[in-house]
Amino acid sequence: MSRSTLRPESLPGGRLARAAKAAPTPAADTKPAKKTAGPAASKGSGEIRIIGGAWKRTRLPVAQRPGLRPTPDRVRETLFNWLGQDLTGWRCLDAFAGTGALGLEAASRGAAAVQLVESDPALVVQLHTLQQRLKATAVRVQRGDGIAALKQAAPASLDLILLDPPFEGGLYEPALQSAARAVAAGGFIYLEAPALWTDEQLAPWGLVVHRHLKAGAVHAHLLRLGAAAEPTTL
């Protein structure tokens, strides 16, 4: 799995300030002071866009929700370069969907079935709205626990599992354990974390690092079952 303009002349040293300093001090004003408008209440932290596929450039709202941390554009672009741009027929599960950016990127590139799992009810409503707006018939939105959804998936049934849990919360190990069971032979697990996961750490679940990218505070990993390829770090 996280979100009143002052005119220059009114600032110290500005034109009005200098004029006020030069003018004589006026008599005290007994009228109540006018209230100035404060900063507008923020309704969200912005938006991101789908990078490629049928819905390229589609805007996705980013709400201000605890722990909501959308995957950066550069990381999403790199991930789908790793995977290839054509995901036709793939079965995908986004276990900590948030804005839905990762799962919707997969659907935009032709994935046959994309399950978006999210526990925050407000985000679930937003995901349903996006699904309807995009007429995304391959996308299914589910309110619930991502790890439970992975456990409910049939063994070796998913081509792509997207794991982007909150950095704090201790969800990585149970998510990886469940994902390793659900991913198909030759499939991929995307893992986003605040630190690098090594092959030694992943060995208990039979996973290895296939690709790795560090972008700011984010470590993006593409994992596979077994020693499928030499790991590459960007």
Order of alpha helices (4+ residues) and beta strands (2+ residues): alpha-beta-beta-alpha-beta-alpha-beta-alpha-beta-alpha-beta-alpha-beta-alpha-beta-beta-beta
